[in-house]
Amino acid sequence: MTIEALAIAPDPTEFAPYYGKYTSLVKSDNIVKTLETQAEHTKALFHALGEQQADFRYALGKWSVRQMLGHVIDSERIFSYRALRIARGDKTPIEGFEQDSYVSNAPFERSTLAELLEEFAVVRRATVLLFRNLSAEAWTRRGIASDNEVSVRALAYIIAGHELHHNGVLNQRYLPALKASR
């Protein structure tokens, strides 16, 4: 079996039901190529906002645009780390993470949007290289993360779908609110 054949959408048994909201957004059978190309779209989407708009929050208590991008970066690092451990056969259960604590303790508000976009590009490049170089066997390995079984293949789709989800939030919530505030 080729790696391309294993990169088809994961079966729902390969991830916790919660992550279905992300995996269902990915409409590709070549997840590595999707991860490569979608990064350019995301960078352009965030770059178009500019530095002043990067501090915008569409509602009280919501993350700023800058924080949301930082959250996407942190989450990708964590999901990629999970994929690495599982792909390498590590059977140790992997703990969950509290996204709000990560955001509140991160330096995102002190970073420029350009710096965050550069960091996103570097993290994505590392993610693509990780997945591109996996063996066919590694793609189907499963492990435990956040108390749920997950496959390496599912983690690739979760990364892509998580990014698509937040791009959707940017388009549906932030951008209309930004236009209305002018």
N, C-alpha and C positions, 0 to 999 in steps of 0.2 A: 504494500500500500504506500502511496506517495504522501508526502506531507500535505500537498494541496488537497488530496482526497480527505484527509483528516481535518482540514481547516473549514469544513462545512459547519453550519450552525449547530450548536450543541443541543443535545436532547434535554428536555426539562429535568431528567434525573441527574444531570451533571451539575446542577446548581440549586441553591435554596430558592423557593418561590419568589421571594423578595426581588431577586435579581432578574426575574423575567421581564420586569419593566425596562430594563436596560438591554438585555439580549434581543428582545423583540424589535428594538429600534434599528438593529443592524441588518441591512438588506444586501448582504454580500456573502458569497461563498469563498472569497479569498480574503480572509481577515488580515493577513499581513499587509497586503496591498491596501486594504481599507485603512489600516492604522497609518500607513505612509501618507496616503492622499488626504485623509480627513484632517490631519494636523495643519495643512496649508489653509484649509477653509477656516478652521478655528482661529489660527493666527490672524487671518485677514478680518474676521468678524470682530475680534477684540481690538485689533490695531485701529480699526475705523472709528472707535469710540474716542480715543484721545485721553490724555492724562486727567483733565478736569472731570470728565464723565466717568472715569474709573473709580471715583469715590462715591458714585451715586448708589443709593439703595432705593428700591421701588416701594418699600414700606418699612415702617419702624420695626426694628428687631431683625431685619433681613440682612444678609451679607452684602457688602459693597461688590461692585463688579470686580474689583481687584481681589477681594477675598474669595469670590466664587472661582476665579481663575486659579488662585492659589490652592483652593480645595481640589480642583480638578488635578493639579500637579501632584499634590500629596497623595490623593487617592490612587492615581496611576502608579506612583512609586510603591504603594502598599500592595496593590493588586499584582504588580509585576514581581515583587518580592515573593508573594505567595506562589505565583506561577513558577518562579525559579526553584523554590524549595520543593515544590511538588514534582516538578519535572526532573529534578535530580534524585528523586526517590526518598526524600526526607519524610518520614511518617509521623513526625512530631506535630501534634495539633497546633495550629497557628491561632493566636488570640485575635479578637476583634479590635476595633479602634473607635474612639469617640470623635466623630468629625467636628463637632462644635468646639471641643477642647483643642483640637489641632488648629482650627482657624483662629480661636481667641489667643493662642500662644505663639502664633506665627508672625513673622515680620512683614506680612503682605502689605500692610498700610504704609510701611516705610520703604517699600520697593516701588520703583516706577513700573508702569505698565510694560514698557519696553524690556525691563529686566525680567519681569515675570514671563513675558512671551519668549524671551531667550531661554529661560529655564525650562519652560514647557517644551520648546523645540529639542533641547538636549535630553530631557527625560524621555520624550517620545522616540528620539533616535535610539536610545538605549533599549527601550521597550521593543522596538521593531527588530533590532539586532538580536535580542534575546529570543523572540519568537521565530525569527527567520532561521536561526541556527539549531532549532530543536529537532531531535530525531522523531520519526513517525511514532515510535513507542511513547516518547515523552508527552506528545499531544494528548494522549488518552489517559495518562496517569491521573489518579484522583487522590486527594488528600482532604484533611479536615481544616477548615478555616472558619472562624466565628461560629464554632460548634455545628457546622454543616459540611457535608461532603461537597466537593467542587473539583472539576477537572481543569487541567491546564487550558484546554480548548475553551471552556466556558469563561475562564479568566480573561482570555484575549477578547472575547465578545463583550464581557462586562466592561472592560476598559473602553472599548469603542462606544458601547451603548451609554456608558456614564457620561462620556464627553458629549455625545449627541443629546442626551437629556439636558445637560446644562446649557448647551447651545440653544436648545428649544426654550428654556427658561429665559435666557437672555433675549431672544427674539419675541417671546410672548409676554413677558412681564417687564423687563428692564427697558427695552427700546420704546414701547408705547408710553410708559411712564415718563421717560426722558423727553419724548416729543411733547407730551402734555404739560411738562413743567417749563417749557420755553415760553 
